[in-house]
Amino acid sequence: MDCSYCTLTLYALSLLLVVLILKSLMLWISEAPSGNFPPGPWALPVIGNLHMINIKRPNETYMKLAKKYGPVYSIQMGTVKMVVLSGYETVKSALVDYADEFAERAHIRIFEEINQGWGIPFSHGENWKAMRRFTLSKLRDFGMGKRTIEDRIIEECGFLIRKLESLEGKPTDLTIKTNFAIGNIIISIILGHRLNYEDPALFKVMTIIDENMRLLGSSSIALYNVLPGFQYVSGTHTKIMKNIEKLHSYFNDKFVECLKTLDKDDQRGYIDAFLIKQQEEKLDPNTYFHENNLLSILVTLFMAGTDTTSSTIRWAITFMVQKTEIQKRVHDEIDKVIGLAVPRIDHRKDMPYTNAVIHETQRFANILPMNLPRETTRDVFFQGYNIPKGTHIIPLLESVLHDGTQFEKPRSFYPEHFLDSEGQFVKRPAFMPFSTGRRVCAGETLAKMELFLFFTNLMQKFSFHPSPEINEFHVKRSTGLAIPPIAQKICCVSRI
């Protein structure tokens, strides 16, 4: 009796497995692209091309495949078919010349779950347009690109410098310190005031953001986004969502605080402005000004606005530790142009070498190598290929920032990429670390100001050296949604 039951069970399981395999094969065949679709490696059922992808650093595989298949090719990650765009000319053409066709944000499982279609970078259609327009307007109102936000950044530089001075040149990891400093700029825009570095709430928020940015770039999340079965297994995505709930709880508390003292004629920060707009449109059933959008925008401002800029600053300092001759040239230019005065944005035009070093840091560090994926809004004929509506698009930023036709030494840290023969700063069209086109980073202006002011203020006050406990200082890439340098202790030695 038991033996017969086992046989029947085994038979049923085998039949179920056969059915699932046949179903997957039918789905694989039915969804195979037809017509003049971009070429690419042959995909297997269910897993697609996952077997040949470096899942920790897929950009490395994409760069290699571009050499074989050309600047426009296809790849399949699990069940998701994608088109990869490689090289400056191709990426620029897609995002600028065909801006409307490549304007949609790709529907990525983890970001759809985090944002539920709300906010800015991972929202769609009219919601995206309305929230982006309002947010850009309010960021300008609260000082983005103006003297008021410059003063806030300089003030925050002072707090960071004093924190580093207190270490008296002892080795330290800059990660949490730069995160706090950049995070405070975002907080001041949102709330109208900064928080002390010792504030437990600031520490909690920054820790959550740092963890989520790391987890979002993990291999498990890459698989979760493209393999349906992974959504039923508790794991990394569960941790990310719990962290998002904690951030929402923190921001909800701030909403309550702001509402108690809300004054239309005295708006302290972004939250006040949003809540006032929400009250103005409370009778409109189609309004986009609701709590879901506000929460999503605040999470994005913190995560994207803190991690990417903080990572870039740490990359710049890391390169200065490694490239002592470049560090000396930056020090010399700062001493000549600024002296002991407070560095300001107006100094930038007279500091071509320092400006070139910052730009080269962004280019060479390449912290967002695959950009944020796009999606086609309609069928498009692009560079000889038919790409259907709804196709997942990867504009490979690494291939632009490291394009040998645009940069003399694409795989080297070479500030001269941004200098002419007379040593004056020159713009390079292929410099697009903030992406380009309709979905260009909304915080680009703020980030550029932060990078220049933090870098020049830190370089004015300190020289940077490897920790004595390190036998050989290496520049290494960590992992995450935005890629920071690997954490290493650095000595910040006072110059004054």
N, C-alpha and C positions, 0 to 999 in steps of 0.2 A: 504494500500500500504506500509506504513512504517512498520507495524507489520509483513507483509510477508517478507520484506527486512531483518528485524532483525532476523526472524526465519531462513532465508537462510544463513545469516552471521554466526549465532550461529551453524547451522548444518555444515557449511564449516569448522569452527574452530574446532569443535568436531571431524570431520573426519580427519583433519590435525593432531590433537593430537593423535588420535588412530593410524594413520600411523606412526608417530614418535615413539610412544611406541612400536609398532610391529617391526619397523626397529631396534630399540635399543635392543629389545629382541632377534631378529635374529642375530644381531652382537654379542651380549653377548654369545649366544649359539655357534655360529660358531667359536668364538675366545677362547672358553673354552679350557684350556690345556688338551691335551690327553696324554696317556701313563703314565709313572711313574714320573709325575711332583711333586715337593715338596708339602707337605700338607700345609693347611692353612685354615683360616676361610672362610665360604661360602660368596661369593660376591654377592651384589645386582646389578641389571642392572644399567648402567650409572654411579652411584656413587661408585660402588665397595664396599670397606670396609670403606669408609670415615665416615660412621655413628659411627664407633667404634674407630676412631683414634683421639688422642689428637692433633689437627691440629697445635696448638702452639708449642707443644713439642712432635712430633711424635716418637722420640727416646724412650720416656718413654713407649709408647704403644708397640713399637717393642721389648723392653726388656722384657715386661710382656708376649708377645706372644711367645717369645723364650722359656720361661719356660713351655709353654703348648705344642708347636709343635716341639721343638727341635732346634738344631743349624742351620738347613737348612730348611726354610719354605717359603711359598709364601704369598703375600698380594697384594691386588689390590687397588690402589689409583685412584679413578675415572675410567678412561678407560685404565690406565697403569698398566700392571701386573709386579710385581717385585718379586725378590727372595732375602730374607734377610739372611745374613750369620752372625752367632753369636758365640762368644767365640774365644779365641786366636788360638787354634788348627785349627779350621775351617777357620777363616779368613786368617791365615798364609798359610795354605794349598792352598787356592784358589789363593791368590795374589802372592805366591812364587812358589809353586810346579806346579800350573796350570797357570803360568804367562801369557803365550800366549793366553790361552782361555779366561782369564778375563782382557785382556789388553785394551779393547776399552773403551772410555768415553761414558757414556750414553747421548743420545740426549734429552736434557731438553729444553723445549720451550724457557724460558726466556734467557738462556745462548746461545742458537742458535741464537736468535734475537740480543743479545748484540754483539756476536763475529762473526756471519755469517760463522762459521766453521773455522775461522782463529785463529792465536795465538798459545797457547800451551795447557793449561789445558782442554779446551773444543773443541779442534780441533781433527781431525781424520786422520788416515792413514799416508801417506808420508809427508803431511804438518806438522803434529805433530812431526814426527821424525826429519825433517829438522830444524824446529824452535827450538825444545828442544836442539838439538845438538849444533846449533850455539849459542844459548843463554847461555848455560852452559859454553861453551868455552869462550865467551866474559866476562861473570861474573868472571871467573877465571883470565882472562887477566886484568880486572879492580880491582883485589885484593881480590875476595871472597876466604876466607880461608888463606889469606896472611897478612903480616905485614902492607901493605899499607892500607887495609880496616880496620884493627885493629886500626890504628892511626886515621882514620876518625871517627870511632865509639867512641873512647876515646875523641876526640875533641868535638863531639856532646854531649857526656855525660857532658862535662864541661859546655856547653851552657845551658843544662837542669838544672844542679845543680845550676848555678848562677841564673837562673830564679826562682827556688824554694827558694834559699837563700834570694832573695829579698822580699819574703813574710813574712820573720821573724817568721815562725811558725804558721801563721794564717791559718785557714782551707781553703782547696782548692780542687777542683775536678781535678784529674790528667789526665782526658781523652784527652782533646785537647792538653795538653802539651806533653804527651808521643806520641801522634799521630804526632805532629810536629817533635819531635826528631827522631823517627823511619822513618818518611816520608822523612826527610832530608838525611838519609843514602841512600835511594833509589834514591833521586834526585841527589846526588853526583855521583852515579854510572851511571845514565842516562845522566846527563849533564856535569859532571866533577867538579861541585862546589855546595855548599849548598846555601840555601836561609835564610834570616833573619826571625825570628819568627813573626816580624811585617809586613812582606811582604804580601800585600793583595792577591796576586796570590796563595801563599802557604795556606793562610787561606781558600780561596775559594776551592782549590783542596781538602784539608783535610776535609772540611765540606761536600762536595759532596760525597767523599769516605765513610765517616762515615754514612751519610744518606743512601747511596745505600747498604752498608753492612747490615744495619738494615732492610731495605725494602726487600732485597733478602731473608731474613729469616722469612718474615711475613706470616701469614695465607693466605692472599689474593693471594700471589705469589704461595704458595703451591697449592692452588686450580686452579690458572691460568695455572700451568704446567700440570695438569692432567684432567681438564674439558674443552673440546673444546669450549663451549659457552662463556667462560670467555674471550677469545681473542677478542671478538667483543665489550666488555664493557670497556670504558675508566676508568682507575683507577691507582692502584699502579704501574703496569708495564709501564704505560705511563710516570709516574714521573721518573722511573728508566731510561727509554730510553732518556728522555730529559736531565737527568744528564749525561748520556754517551755522548750525543752530545756536552755538555759543555766541558767535558774532552777532546774529540776529537779536539774541537776548540782550547783549550789550547795547546795541543801537536802539532797541525798543525802549530801554531805560532812558537813553538820551532824548528820544522823542518826547517822553513824558516830562522830563526836566525842561525841555525847550518850550513845550506847550504852556507850562505854568507861567512863564514870563514872556510869552510871544508878543512882539510889538511890530506892527506893520511898518512903522516909521523908523525902526531901529533894528534892522536885520543883522544879526551877529555872524551868521555863517550860512552855509549851503542848506543845512537842515531847516533853519528858519525860513529861508526863501521858498523851499519846497512846500513846507507846511502852510505857508500863507497862500501859495498858488493852489494848494489842495482845497483850502477853505473857499477860495474864490470860485472854484469849479465844482463844489460839492453837489450842486443840483444837476450837473451834467452826467447822465448815465454812461457816457462814452469817454469820460475823462481818463487820461493816462496818469494823472497825479493821485496815486494811491500808494499805500504802504508797501506793496510788493515791489513796485518800481523803485521806491526810495531805498529799501533794504538792499536790493540788488546793486544799485548805483554805489551805495556806500561801501559795500563789500568790494566792488571792483576798484573804487578809488583807493582803498587801502591796499589791496593786494597788488594791483598793477602799478599804482602810483608810488608804492614804497619799495617793493622788491626789485624792480628793474633798475631804478635809479640808484638804490643802495648798492646793488651788485656791480653796477658800472663804476661807481666811486671806488669800490674795493678792487676792481680790476685795474683801475688807473694807478692806485697805490701799489698794487702787486707788480705792475710793470715798472714802476719807479724803483722798487727794491731790486728788481732783476737788471734793469738798464740804468746803471749808476751815471753813465755819461749823459743820458737824456734827463735824468733827475737834476743834474747839475745845470744843464742849459735852462731848464724851467726855473730853477732857483735864481739863476743870473738874470733872466728876463723879468721875473717878479721884483727882484731887488732894484733893477734899473727903472722899470716903469712905475711901480707902486711904492717901493721903499717900505716905510713903516705905516703908511696909510691903510685904511680899510679897503680891501679889494671890492670893486663894484662892477656892474655890468658895463659901464662906460669904458672901463679899462680894456675890455676885450678887443676892441678895434686896434689897440696899440700893442697887442700881445699875440702876434701871429703864431709863434712857436708853441706857446701854451695852448692856444686854441687848436692848433694842429694835433697836439698830443691828445687832447680830449676827443677830437673827432676820430683819430686813429685808434684810440681805446674802444670806442663804440664799434668801429669797423672790425677791428681784429678780434675783439672779445666775442662778438657775434652771439649775444646772449639769447636771442630768439631766432635760432637758425631756420626754423620752418615757418616763421610768421604765424599768424592766427589763420587757420584755413578758411577759404572762401567757398562759395557755392554759386553755380551759374543760375541766373534768373530766368533764362530762356535758352532755347537751342542756339548755339553760336558756331559759326564756321571760323576757326582761328588757326592761322598759320598752316593752312592746308588740311585741317582735320575738323570733323564734325563732333562737337561736344554737346551732349544733350542737356536740357534743363535739369537742374537739381544735382549735377555732378559735383562731387567733392573736389575742391581745387587746393593744391599746395603751392603757393608762390614761394619758392625756396630762397629765402633771403640770404642764406649763406652763399649761394651761387652768385648773388649780386655783389655782396660785400667782398667776396674773394674772387671776383671775375678778373682773370688775367688780362683781358682786353681793356679793362678800365683802371687797373692798379698795377704799377710796375712790379711790386713785390707782394703779391696778394697773400702769401703765407708767412710773411714776416711783419713784425711791429716796426713800422717805418713812417714816422710823422711827416716825412718829406712828400708823402702822397698828397698832402694838403698845403704844400708850399710851392710857389713858383721859383724861377731861377734867381730871383732877387730876395727870396726869403719871405715874401708876402703871402698871407693866407689866400687860398683859392678854394672855391666850392667845387665839389665833384658830383656830377649828376647821379652817379651810381651809389652815392651815400644815402641810403634810405633805411637806417635802423628802426625808424618809427613807421615803416611801411610807406605806402603812398596811395593816392586815389581816394575813393569815397570812404574807405574805412581806415584812413590814416589815424594814428594815435591821437586822441583828443587832448592828451596832456603833454604834447610835444613841446609847446612853448615853455611850460613850467619846468619840464625835465631839463631842457637846455640851460635855463637860468640856474637851476639847482646844481647841475654838473659843473658849470664854470665857477660859481661862487664857492661851493664846498671844496672843489679841487684847489683853487687858488688860495683860499684861506688856509687850508691844511698845509699846502706846500710853502706858504709864507712863514708859517710858524714852526714846521718840523722838517727834519730830514728822516727818511724811512730806511730801515736796515733789517736784515733777517735776524731772527732770534739767535743768540749764541749757541743755543742747544741744537740748532739745525746745521748739519754738516754741509749740505748742499741745498740751496734754495731752488725749487722747481715751480714753474707756473703750470698748474693743472686745473682742469675743468671739473666741476662738481656736476650734479644732476638736479633737474627740477624743471618746472614749466619755463622759467627764465633761468639761464645757466650761469651761476656765480663761480668765482674762483674757489678752489678747494680751501677750506679754512686752515690758515696757518698763522702762527703767532709772529707779530711784527713789532719792532722797536720804534717808537715815535720819539725821536730825540729833538729837544727844543733847539731852535736856531738862534733864538733871541735871549 
